[in-house]
Amino acid sequence: MELELILEIIENNGYLGLFLWLWVGVFIFPVPNELIVMTVGLSSSLKSLHPVLAFIVIYLGILAALTTCYTIGRFIGRPLLQYFKRSKRFSRAIDSSLKLMEKYHAFSLSFSYFVPGIRNFLPFLYGFSKLPYKKFALFAYSGALLWLSLTFTLGYVFGDHIDTIIKHEKELLLGLAAIAVLIIAVRLGRRKRGKEHEKLHDQGLGL
């Protein structure tokens, strides 16, 4: 996917075209979102696009795609799941997703976008499992925002090395996923310690 093609799509269809691409394109075109986002980040660094507006449009497109997967899983998940299991490629993605769900529960949504192949299956499976939407949104949307922030920044700063970045995509994504898990774990740990401190403080006042 070349910078010129993305600019052509935006020129012909505006930012709405970019939004629809991130939303519907995930189901139609086998183009890695990493490549799209980093290319848009590069074009933003060249002042061809407004970086803030481009970032917002991309994020809204990703949220639309995640929500669509969740909704599909919630309402017509059973027949689709049976269909996916008959495909060897989809079956492997489902098995990997189920392992993450079993090990990390809803927290797996926070870093699933860093793992191509399951980033759209996990929302589908959580929709099928009837995970409350608010809980799904909390974990999935925050994880997607973190992924987008890191990937967009990579394209913005190192966009002229996109080919090299894509060549080592797996290693980079694993590294970014580890960073994401670390950041989220630190934040959850601080929140837990804060609650424990408040609890001890309240108990002290009670005494």
N, C-alpha and C positions, 0 to 999 in steps of 0.2 A: 504494500500500500504506500504510494508516493505522496509527498506533500502536495504536489500539484493536483492530484485527484481529490484530496480532501478540500483544498481551497476551491476547486471547481464545483464540488457539491455544495459548499457553503455559498459560493457566489451565485449559483443557480437557484438554490432553495433557501438560503439564509440560515440562520442559526436553528430554525425549525427543522431543516434537513439534517443537521448534526444531531439534534435531539432524537429525531425519528430513527436515525442510524443506530444510535446507542441503544434505543429501546427495541425496535423491531429487528434491526440487523443481527442482533445476537442469535436470533432464531433462524436466520436465512443465510447470512454470509459467514463463511468460515475464516473471518479476519480476527486475530487476537485483539482484544480491547487494549492491551498494553501498547500495541503498535499504533492504534488510532489515537489514544490519549497522548502518547509521547510525540506523535506527529503534530497534533494540535498544540501541544506545549511548545514545540519548536517554532511553529508558525506564530505563536503568541510572542515568543522572544524576538522574532523578526518584525514585530509590530503589524503583521498581516491580520491578526485577530486581537480583540481586546481580551487580555488574559483573565480578568475577573469574570467577564460575561461568558467567555468560552468555558471556564471552569464550572460555573453555575449550570450552564446548559448541559454539559457532560454529566454532571452529578444528577441532575433531574432525569436525564435519559437512563442512567444506571438505576436510579430508584424506581423508575417506571418498569424496567425489565425485571428487577427483583420482585416487585409487587405483583407483576403479571405471573411470574413463576409460582409465587406463593398462592395466588388466587386460583390458578389452574389446578395446583395440587389440592387445594381445599375443596374444590367443587367437582372436578372430574379426574381426581388423582388415581382412583382405583383402576379404571380401564387403561389409562396411559401407563401406569406402573407395570401392568401386565404386558403391555406392548414393549416397553423399554427393556424388560427382563429378557425378552426373546432376542434382543440384540446383544452381541458379545461385547461391543464397545460400551454401550450404555449400561450393560450389566456390571461391568467393572467399575464404572463411575458410581453406580448406585451402591455397590458393596463398599467402596471407599468412603462414600458419604455416610453410610450407616455406621461404619466404624468410628468416624469422627463424632457422630451424634451420640453414640453409646459412651464414648470416652469423655467428651467435653460438654455434651448436652447443648443447650441454646447458645452457650459461649462459642461453639464452633462456628456460628454465623459471623462472629467478629473477625475471623481471619480466613474464612472460606473464599473470599474474593481474591486472595493471594494465590489460590490453587486452581489453575485452569482445568476445566473438565468437571469440576464439582461445584463451581461457584453458582451455577444456576440449578443444579440438582438439589442442593441443600435447601434452598427456599421452597422448591417444589415438594420435597419430602416433609418439611416442617408444616407446609400448608396441608398436606395429606394427613399428618399426625394431629392436626387441629391445634397447633401451638397458637395461643392468643396473638392477635395481630400486633398489639402494643409491645409485647415482648419480642416478637419477630422484628419489628421496626427498630426497636432499641439496639439490638445486637447487629442486625444486618446493615442498617443504614449507617451506623457509626463505623463499622468495619469498612464499608465501601468508601466512606469519606476519607478514612486514613489511607486506604489503598490509592485512591485518586490523588490525594495530596502528595504522596511519595512519587507516584508514577508521572504525574503532571510536572512535578519539579524536575524529575530526571530528564524529561523531554525539553523542558524550558532551559535547563542549564547545560545538558549534554546532548541536545537533540541532533547535533551534527555527527554523533556517533551512534545513531539509532541502529544501524546494521550490527555493530558490535554488541550493543545492549541486547538486541533480540537473539543474537547467537548464543549468549549466555543467560537467556531469559530464565531458565529453570533455577540456576544458582542465585540469580538476583531476586527472584520471587521468593525463594526459600529464605534468603537473608532478610527481605522485607517482611515476610511473615513472622520470622523470629523477632524482629524489632517490634512489630505490631503486638505480638503476644506479650512481650516484655513490658511495653508501655501500658497495655491494658491491665496486666497483672499488678504492676506497680500502683496504678490508679485504684484498682479494687482493694489492694492491700492497705493503702492509705485510708480509703473509705472505711474499711473494716476496723482499722485501728482507731479511727476517729469515733466510730460508734461505740467501741469498747471503752474509750476514754470518757465519752459522755455518760455511758452506763455507770462506770466507776464513780464519776463525779456526782451523778444523781444519787447513787447509793451512799456516798459520803455525806451529801446534804441530808439524806434521810436519817443518818445516824445523828 
